[in-house]
Amino acid sequence: MKLDILYEDNDCLFINKPAGISVHGDGKTDEKTLADFLVEAYPQMRDVGEPLEIHLAGGESTFILKPGIVHRLDKETSGVMVVAKTQEAHAFFKQQFQNHEITKIYHAFAYGWLKEDTFVVDTPIGRDSGNIRRWVTGKNARGAMREAQTQFTVLSRFGNKVYEGKGSTEEGVFTFLEAVPRTGRTHQIRVHLKSVNHPIVCDSLYAPNRPAGLGLSRLALHARSLKLVLPSGKTHLVVAPYPKDFEDAVKFANI
C-alpha cells in the first residue's frame, strides 16, 4: 500500500487511511497494518511512541509496534490521522489528545431520519455484557462506565420517500451527518448513534441485521478533518478527501 500523505513536515505526517486496514496489530493475525507500512516507508520512526503490550495465553506477552501513532481509527473507518515522526512530537500530540484540545470531524451515513437537526449525545459508555467486542450505553454495560459526548449535525436527509419534517426509522431512508466527538472512547460515534436507534450504515457490529445500502459494503464512517497545534506552534487543519465508495454514496444522496 502506498501511503496517502495529506501533509508532512519534520515533526509529523497526516495520512488519509483507507478503509479495510487496521492501524496496528493485535497479536492475533499476521495481516499487514498501517504500522507496518509506516515502518517500511519511514524506518527511522520504528521506535517512536509507545509499543502496545499484548497478553497471550499461558501468561506470556508480546509487544506490538505503534510507530508514531497517537490515536487510531477503526479498521473499516477511512480518513485523516496524524502520525508523529519524533518522540518529542509524539509527546506533544499525545498531550493535546489527552486534554481534548484537538478538533476531529467525522462524516457518516446513518439508517433512518434523525429528528433533530443538531443534538448532543452525552451518555457514558461501557463494555457490552453480552459481547466483548462491543460497547454500549445503559444497563447492558458491565464494569466501569466512561464519560462520552458527541455533537451531531444533520447535513442531509434522503431516501425512497419525501422528507416531511419528522424523524423515521423506516427502511430505505438515510441521514448524512457530521459528528464531532468531545471525548475519545472506542467506537464512540457508532455506539452513540446506535443508542438513539440510528446506527451507521453497514455497521456489522452494531447493526448486523440491517441491509447494506448506498452501494457501500463497509462501515459508512469517514474521518473528514483534524485540527490541532503543530510542534512549531502553528494551528493546522487537514481535510481528507472522500474515498471513491463514500464519494459515490454522497453523489447518490444528491448532496
Protein Blocks (a to p, Z undefined) as FASTA:
>chain_A
ZZddfbdcfkbccddddehiafbdehlaccdcfklmmmmmmmmlmmgcjddddddehhia
cddddehiabdcdfklgcdddddfbfklmmmmmmmmmnopaccddddddedjdfbfbdcd
dddddddfkbmkbccehjlbgcjddddddddddfbdcdjbdcehiacfbehiacdddddd
fbdcehklmmmmmmnopacehiaklmmmbcceehiabdcbddfbacdddfkopacddddd
ddfklmmmmmmnoZZ
